[in-house]
Amino acid sequence: MKILGREPVVWLGAIAACLAVIVTIPEVGLTAEAAGWIMTIISGLFALAEAIMTRPIVVTALTGAVRTILTGAMFFKLGISEETAGMLVGALNAVLMLVLANSVTPAADPAPGFVRAQGAPAVRVLP
């Protein structure tokens, strides 16, 4: 299943990156602690959703766990400003999505009607 030509996992990464920026905008009215909790919880939930939607599950779960831990650390332990943490979390989501997109496949069959030829001889293409 693709949404506008992209896998749902890629969209989750893009949404998480956008939310990381939105929660740090002063006009939204969130405190630094509230923004930190929101981003850490969203990161964990998105990591769970990504792990369910892809295989191998270990790669996605490990990447999601790293992202969630780093998100919490940026907002609560590193002592950096809310804006800087939001931008770093957004960048982290973008980088991890690029890495993850090449390492996993969808859990559901992307082409359910496609039948591969059984026992076909290997074809070698010469350059």
N, C-alpha and C positions, 0 to 999 in steps of 0.2 A: 504494500500500500504506500503510495506516495502522495504527498500534499504539495501541489504546485511544483511538481518535478523533483522534490526533495524528500528524503526519508524523514519520518516523524522525529527521530532522535536529533537530527540536525536542527529541526525547528525548536525543539526543547532547549537546545544549547543557545540558540539565538534569542529565545524568549528570556532565558535566565540572564543572559548578558544585558539585555535591555532593562530588565527589572533591577539589575544591580545598579544601573545608572539612575533609573527613576527614583528608587528609594533614597538616593542621596541628594535629590533636589530639595533645597530648603522650603520651597513653596508647597511641597507635599505635606510638610508638617510633622515628619517622623523624628523622634529623637535618635541619637546615634545607637543607643541600645536596642530600640525597636527595629531600626533598619538592620542591625546585625542579626537579631533573632529571625526576622522575616527572611533574610537572604540565606541564613544557615538552614532553616527549615525547608525553604524552596529548593535549595541545592540538594538536600537529602531526599526529598520527594521526587525530584526530577531524576536523581541517580537511580532510585528504585524503579521508576517508570522506564528508564533507558535500559536497565538490566533485564527487565521483563520483555522488552521489545527486541532485544538483540541476542546473538550468539557469537562467540562464546561468552557466557554470562560472567565469567571470572574477569575478563578484560574490562567489561563495562562496569562491573561492581567495584573493581579496584580503582578505576579512573574516577568514578563517582565518589568513592570514599575519600580519595585524595582531595578532590575538589571541595567536598563538604568540610573536611578538616581544615584545609587552607582558608576557606571562607570564614569559618568560625575564628580561626587564629587572626586573620586580618582585622576582623571587626572587634575582637575582644582582647587579644593578647599582645598585639604588636605595637599598640600605642600610636597608630597613625590616624590621621583625620578620617572622618566618615566619607568625605568626597574621594580621598585617595584610595581608601579601601574599596569603595564602589567601583572605581575605575580599574583597580587591580583585579577585582573579581570578574568584571566584564572581560578584561583581557585574558584572564585565566580560562574562562568559559570558551572563548573563541579559540584559543590555542589547543585546549583539550578536545574540543569538537573536531578540529582538523586532524588531530592524532587519532581520535577514536573512529572517525568516519572511514579510515583506511584499514582499520583493524577488526571490524565486526561486520556481520551480515544480519539482515532482518530475521527475526524468529519465524515469521510467517513466510511461506513460499511466495516470492515476488512475481512469479509467472506460473500460476497453478495449471494453466492449460497447455503449457509447453511440454512436449514429449521429446526426450533425447533418443537418438538412434541407439539401439542396443547392439553390441558386437561389431560396430562399424570399424573398419581398419583406420589406423592412425594416418593422418595426412601430414606430410612434411612440406612446408612452404619454403621454397628456396629464395634467398634474397636477390 
